[in-house]
């Protein structure tokens, strides 16, 4: 039995069904796991995503793109290949893509997490022969605390800043992470404002029936706003960014899995790091891989080589495969690493 | 341990002085006295020496985390810090201990020295199992002797003052000298009564700020300033109290035994005297090269030969105590006059020399005289305001160092390697070469002087222009030129270029220059002092 998927110059390709999954160049038919920019390249002729993720795809691709969607668990047939989307627990609408042909089952995880997140459907374990896993945090140093503990830390930091008369600027990836924070923080502490890049996705989340803390757009704030009581959600930016000047005295925080490493926070000159990730940590990666029942594992995105080697030493047929972002893990600007987390 | 780890985190998370002081003050005000003593001990940088070799620590952590060796290596590479890697890797603790800092230090850390490997291992693994990630990190730093935190002694003093209500100058003095981190010490430190008595205790040193190039005019008239040469020795206080002599270095080391000449010199001073000055190798009325001093410092036993070849003096420039009375508040001129009187009374064979004063009618004239600095083996001038008191720590205003401009040359970046800790995933440690008959020979290493933005650019250059890798070291295309500044230059048989320089750093990135424009070894040799 040949491979159902291959990795070519455009990404993961299924030749039997003639479609790509998360291609990084424009193609005829692109099946998309989720709307983060490293998984969604514009310009393809037709896109298919989960129903829950459709609006986000449209927002990212513009009104002219051909986007179709499928409910989680529903199957389409592409030339004898059965394809279905299943929740991946990463962000709203994120999906694992299950592909089946003549009893052979492959699952492309996309990005995923097992931890609880009120803004998206929980990860669904799927039995398969070959599992294609991400490995963004595929080292045993990455282990997340319960999200409520982290949210409590954010609340406490916000309160302490209020007492010290400082605005609280929290850097979070604008799609997914920001909304997860908004769904989890204690909005009775004070008003929440957002950067435009965050605000554009809040509407889609709310439209999908996900309750978020009330937010206001920073640009529309009255001239004499007292920022010292406010939590501001913004995309990652430098502490000296002119956009931040309006807030006067402020403390910066970052919500990201990379904050697990002290040096990352210090290099970015961020006051507080909150370890909150939408990716699986090391124990979760291992448990998802085991639960898939797969004998063969392909590893993408992240610490691919280390993860593949560990799996190989522990009874799996594992291989590291190409991803769009090639190169060393410690690529030049640290911010690049933080931003590829989406 | 929890409170101390939280304190560490709070200090780590802010660059603001006031927030650091507030965090320490809260800790000093709430922790048990035994813990306060240890915390002060660690915060001022008196860390224990490495107690366990890294390789044992790594081996035990790997076993505890149940991972293969190579995976530890991958993790270390991602984190860039051994103590932190281990803290993050270990399985989470089931229950977290509430035992205080002094328990961990006195019962679990210090005794390690006496234990065999089995006991050490068991104790350490048990400790890890009872700590949060944050505590483990601090604990591992203490065990590896690498505990560092971004506070100066001065900040610790200010926090203690805030917590206790005792005057900061009194506290600074109490922290000097030889003390043991015990509850008694903490009680004594925080005590409100100030009749302190410790026969050996030195005063906090008054330190000078460097005067930048054009600043000289802002100092006003020359006649307001006492001017001395800036000697390059070991800054020390010579203390004579209760018929005993103590010599303290600025690094707060008691170094009396290493300078028997000065131990005897103390006996020539009246009881209750403290002099401030520089210990210098000195012969025939002039300093020897500091390299000579290094020959002496390294030795455990000082034979008659080395004492004859490299004799030292205390080049005294201030008087802090006279007749058992603290005279730091008296005007400089008064202290200077008394100092000269004491040195004269001790006699010419005393190994005590009053730092000579330099006279000049104008700044311009002094600038000319300053040109003699290199040939005199000094670093420039010290300027001290007449009438000023002797102050605590580094303050602007009364004392300035007016150094001669450093040497500078242009060199080419040829090797790079990643830094440590905060700079672990960036190439920040560079080796520079200069031309020698058409080839670039390694000349100096430098780590400092670039902005974060420049470091990022150089880092990107290194990644894209690597020619060869030797472990962590990259040989790069010789393209980038930097102006290197350094303080002193001398012959060296240990360096391939035959030259060693002191305090090399990057003064400027010469984006306007090409590799072939860099200096040659001949130009640099011309800077060498005659042999």
Interface residues (C-beta under 8 A of the other chain):
Chain A: X139 X140 X141 X142 X143 X260 X261 X262 X263 X266 X267 X269 X271 X272 X303 X306 X309 X310 X313 X328 X329 X330 X331 X332 X333 X334
Chain B: X12 X13 X14 X15 X65 X67 X68 X70 X71 X74 X75 X77 X78 X79 X80 X81 X84 X85 X88 X89 X92 X137 X421 X422 X423 X424 X425 X426 X456 X459 X460 X463
